[in-house]
């Protein structure tokens, strides 16, 4: 079974500049997505050399030196992933790298699900409440439209789900009144 932890730790351990972590991670994800769009299986030294040439030609046109350093670092890591045959695990690796970076910075990633788009004031109040509850330094809150919720909202933070939706409240009321068996039989929840 594949474990992304050693790959993520290796990526962060050899990073030339800690300020370039985010850039290098985003560039690595771009390289991996582009590499997987190529038809056929991509593994081994020959494929790595072929991709190195393509990436090197594109890097010649890169802008700032900081981004160029991050791109070259991501290039080398990408080529290592190809040589070791784990390119197809890039989502697990990049997700683990992101989680390690966020933990180090005290950042919590969260997704707010609601049946309609909330206003900015509501989003700010949710972020403030989450900051108080999690003791994190920063909350990065994304929004996801979920019309099936009817009303209320859900917040997902990793494996934690805070469910304040109308659907969940109705299900709890039905359970409290002993009607959960009837509702499940009718297939409503």
HUVEN-V63564 format. One record per run of one state. SS is the DSSP state (@ for helix, = for strand, . for the rest). FROM is the first residue (numbers start at 0). TO is the last residue. If there is no record, write none. Layout:
SS|FROM|TO + SS|FROM|TO
//
This chain:
.|0|3 + @|4|12 + .|13|16 + @|17|35 + .|36|42 + @|43|58 + .|59|63 + @|64|82 + .|83|85 + @|86|104 + .|105|105 + =|106|113 + .|114|118 + @|119|133 + .|134|136 + =|137|144 + .|145|145 + @|146|148 + .|149|151 + =|152|156 + .|157|158 + =|159|162 + .|163|164 + @|165|175 + .|176|178 + @|179|185 + .|186|188
//
